[in-house]
């Protein structure tokens, strides 16, 4: 780590300690719909009332319901039908995922490009997580999708800090800084957002390749999804022996098999990724 990186890291840590680091906040519609879904007294009508005020998310939820991934025998034509098919919690998680995209934007070009790249990569990993959860675990696909989207959420306040303080830093230094700091910051953000404990651990644990847990969890899904997304690309970490990655065994997957080569799984992953892109 260069002197500049150490200096910026210390500035960010100090900002966290003094509660001065600007953390991302969930869009209002996501906050409201999550609150409604967690209220045992809520009904489908309550969810519909909240989401009905956001025409863009309403349209995308209906589109999701009619997508190849979730399509049923009957076409969904309105939000009430969509929530009835998905269920309240699934709808809340989907709305949260769809609303999150607007957080990944900045005013300066370098930071904006990096934020959009993080979002693009996160949606790819989220799509793979959805398929892994559906086929290889008893975990919830909607939660798995969220896990993929939030695994690098800690990068956002780092990028915002760089932008607001007009810090001159090159791409390599920025990547090193993000890799070093995003896991603990991500966990901190998710605690602030009151996400479930099994999701709060994802930013830190998804890179712990030798972790030992009894059954596959959302961190395992993100770990394998992230590795699979780099398979056969120049981003693949050739120094890592995938056979030592314990998550593959818990998921019942061969670490040497590219899931993207499976025609059925590949199509399903593509469909899952498409759900999160406008």
Secondary structure, DSSP 8 states (H G I E B T S, - for coil): --HHHHHHHHHHHHHHHTT-S------HHHHHHHHHHH-TT--HHHHHHHHTT-HHHHHHHHHHHTSTTT--SS---SHHHHHHHH-HHHHHHHHHHHHHGGGS--SSHHHHHHHHHHHHHHHHHHHHHHHHHHHH-SS-HHHHHHHHHHTTTTHHHHHHHHHHTT----HHHHHHHHHHHHHHHHHHHHHHTT--HHHHTHHHHTT-TT---SS--HHHHHHHHHHHHHTTSTT--TTS-GGG-HHHHHHT--TTS-GGGSHHHHHHHHHHHHTT--
